[in-house]
């Protein structure tokens, strides 16, 4: 049985039909609904952590009303539906971090990378970048679980992969976290799991992500998006009234309306013609911008972006009315790197280093390319440093990757600061 067959218990759910279970008699759900047992789900045993699932694929049951949609148990993430702005921010951070070259240092000096820095599990990943994107994506959702599959002779992991959070059962016992695969009765994998939490406490088993603090804003932004879709789907119908110069009785008013409707049916493209001083008035007091509450929607989405550490401008949201020139756009990327990417990379790679490398060694990411100054600025800085005798020609060539194959022993992905001995 394969690894993922073991996870799912060897059960194929591909052809399962929602609400396929036969109804019970008599009906206990409600008038006009499907029959079923209101006690169809019974919780047995100790209380389970809120986001821990006792089984992998919940099945529909007879007590679920026909007119209710079956829950979207997609198992793909901690959130069944992500707003597009939240998805864009998660993707912005994870994509950038996954493409930063990984390197290994010992006592501050760059050394040859270990094999998993190229691909931690070739049987499932095409590269380190694919693994890293999954790693940082899950971390931003609150927690990421890395399962060791094989080890080197020294006991450190040689092959591992990210396991979905829903597949791991975590509990606190005597102040220590214990991990099981697939549920409370699953195999104990505590010795082989690395659990990196975005926000952690000493009394909770699971991690908490920034989007869990944005519940109200996520709901509001989702409702505003739905409202905008409904307004557009309605075709932007304009309210109209017929106004007259004289007072009309009830019968006269009804006759005028009937005549107008009849003319619209007969000649819908012709303008209406009224007599007796009557006229048709369009009411367009509310603009499309106000109708869709655009400013409120943009404010909510901007706050969600800020929670995920992404400047709103980078995901297409208004920048507050300031003119964006090349200079401050560059500063914006530098701020994103220092404020968000540096912290995410530091937290995750420090945890992997402690778990996967001997003492004194660290796995780091080279973030230089994200906010790297133009070549002219770098060249000017190198000339000044060289003139002061602080660096030699070979150091500059290594830092700028100008050495040919075999000319130097420094890993090509090492950042300038690591080579020169400075701080990143």
Secondary structure, DSSP 8 states (H G I E B T S, - for coil): --HHHHHTTT---TT--TT-S---SS--S-TTS----TT-----SS---TT--SSSS----TTS-TTS-------SSS-SS--HHHHHHHHHHHHHHHTS-EEEEETTEEE---GGGT-S-TTT-SSHHHHHHHHHHHHHTTEEEEEEEEE-TTSSEEEEEEE-GGGEEEEEETTEEEEEESSTTS-B-GGGEEEEESB--TT-SS-B-GGGGGHHHHHHHHHHHHHHHHHHHTT---EEEEE-SS---HHHHHHHHHHHHHHHHH-TTS-----TT-EEEEE--S-HHHHTTHHHHHHHHHHHHHHTT--GGGGT---SS----HHHHHHHHHHHIIIIIHHHHHHHHHHHHHHHS-TTEEEEE--TTTS---HHHHHHHHHHHHHTTSS-HHHHHHHTT---TTS-SS-TT--HHHHHT---
